[in-house]
Amino acid sequence: MDAVQDETTTPSFNKLPNLEKEPRLHVRVVSNAAVAGDVILLTLARPQEFTFVPGQYVWLVLPDRAKKQRIIDRRAYSISSGTNNENVELLIRLTGSDYLKDVAKLTAGDAVDIIGPMGSAFIAPEQGAVLIAGGTGAAPFLSILRSGANGTFSFISYESKERPLYCKAELEEHARQHREDTVRCKEDSPQQSDFDDIVNKNDSRQIFIAGPQGFVDTVTEILLKLGVSSGRMRYEALYPLLGASRELVGSLEKLVAQSYDIISKPIPEISQLGDLFLMAVRQTTNHVTITDPNGRILFANKAAEDTTGYTLEEMRGQTSRLWGGLMPPLLYRTLWGKKDVPGQKSFYAVLNRRRDGLLYVARARISPILVKESLVAYVATEEDITDLVELDKAKSDFISIASHQLRTPITGVQWAVERLEKMEKMSAKGREYMQDIRASTKGLAELVDNLLNVTRLEGGDVAVISEKFDFIRSIKNVIADMRMLRDKKNIKQKFVSQHKKLEMVSDKNIVRNIIQSFISNAVEYTPDGGSVEVAVEQHDKNAVFIVHDTGIGISKEDQQKLFTKFYRAENAKRARSGGTGLGLYIAKNGIDLLGGKVTADSEEGRGTTFRVELPTEVQTRAGDKQLR
């Protein structure tokens, strides 16, 4: 969800940011100055608590417009000022919209709201980046240069005679002081020769592109012709529309525009099946939007209006960041970049905000619409599951309290058993009973620990305490712990490794929990007389841990739900009645926490192979809770 978990049924809620309200701040206008033609520089007083990373944006909300329905009250603008500036500066091009007419009227002392900061598409990596801007698209790149961000930057800004870049002298001075950076300001349109000496095979820096749609398209086409990988190019608001997609999107926009008239008619007037379909989408209870490939909204149904608080007129031409943008950027890149797989349904839990600022949780799914393999649109569906999230949190709170309360009597029973076993005057039958009590109490203690681990994971902020240890020794210790059960079931155990020792710097507790889950599962779900093989490999900076068994296997259907909390496959329930469905869920979250990955290869009745890949070096990470 990769750091983001793909969900097949109910989304995971522990990935949600811990926010109670949208990050909205009330600020005053410092100045509103024309800087070039129809471009203004809006300067806002920066609240003390407002911090941002160069390249981010804010929503500018006009309070007077926010009081009215069916009008746009906000737009997103990149911050152009540096992080050390006492003010927040926004570079805005004025067009004919009513919203921008009101922005133009703002004067010093006027009150506005800002929501943010948001966005990470233009946050520069340590090595720097190539920055290519058209018009006011230069704003986030100015912030990067003004903030003295780490890395080497190549900045090319395209301007028109009507709108020259207002800060040329400042940029020239930056280039003199930072000789590793290059700065160019051009008046003509982008040409291939502009990029020959900047984009080459030895340059692996990301390329940030911002500006009007036509500019973005042109620059992208040139770079692709130069052999630049599309994976190196990053965009924020506008993404390229190339070739056949551009023509198809134009046709789709006309079709959707016509649909507004169709869906407003009373049902008796609708005669065409296509019209009836649009009416059905319009009235379905789930939030549905249709967007172009850039994510700009072409159509939204009644449920989308009710859920977000925005009207259809307010949404048209905007993107879903109008009500979103509160989640980690990786989730959005995964959500919008993922293609549907036949027979699989991928959903994600996302945190959104309504027009009035109230936050809600939605279960979201986005599907691409392809015509002759060209992307022409997306269909996005959302379902408000806030009540379900609150119920899940209440359940987790109850489990946490109950588990903590159970630990004290369990510890008391374990202590009493130890004392009784030391008594000399006890019959053989009595000692057998004591062993049964010890085993049952141990199982109950493990269940309590698992329940506590689940609540800690879902509460977030789990600490990673790294220390140096021998990964192979940890595996052998778990194998030794399972010896009694293996002997009881006559299961053959094999361990394969070319390394006698494999040093890791990681959280020893979490790693042992992961090892324990996969090896114990293999032994418990392998029939008597079977075999379990554990292998260890090292690839670059990763330790690979492979567990293969000849057990009951996992069906294709159950594999889709393998790491879901409390889920147990039907054949697993038949093979062992005492499982909880928590072991693999906790192990998968532990793997994610350490930056690893896991894959499963299984066939029902033929056994299972799990392959776990863990980094050999993980940095300590502070947190309020530790896993047991």
Buried (B, 14 or more C-beta within 10 A) or exposed (E): BEEBBBBBEBBBBBBBEEEEEBBBBEBEBBBBEEBBBBBBBBBBBBEEEBEBBBBBBBBBBBEEBBEEEEBBBBBBBBBBBBBEBEEBBBBBBBEEEEBBEBBBEBEEEBEBBBBBBBBBBBBBEEEBBBBBBBBBBBBBBBBBBBBEBEBBBBBBBBBBEEBBBBBEEEBEEBBEEBEEBBBEBBEEEBEEEBBEEBBEEEBEBBBBBBBBBEBBBBBBBBBBEEEBEEEBBBBBBBBBBBEBBBEBBEEBBEEBEEBBEBBEEEEEEBEEEEBEEBBEBBEEEBBBBBBBBBBBBBBBBBBBBEBBBBBBBBBBEBBBBBBBBBBBEEBBBBBBEBEEEEEEEBBBBBBBBBBEBEBBBBBBBBBBBEBEEBBBBBBBBBBBBBEBBEEBBEEBEEBBEEBEEBBEEBEEBBEEBEEBBEEEEEEEEEEEBBEEBBEEBEEBBBBBBBBBBBBBBBBBEBBBBBEEBBBBEBBBEBBEEBEEEBEEBEBEBEEEBEEEEBEBBBBBBBBBBBBBBBBBBBBBBBEEEBBBBBBBBBEEEBBBBBBBBBBBBBBEEBBBBBBBBEBBBEBBEEBEEEBBBBBBBBBBBBBBBBBBBBEBEBEBEEBBBBBBBBBBEBEEBEBEBBBB
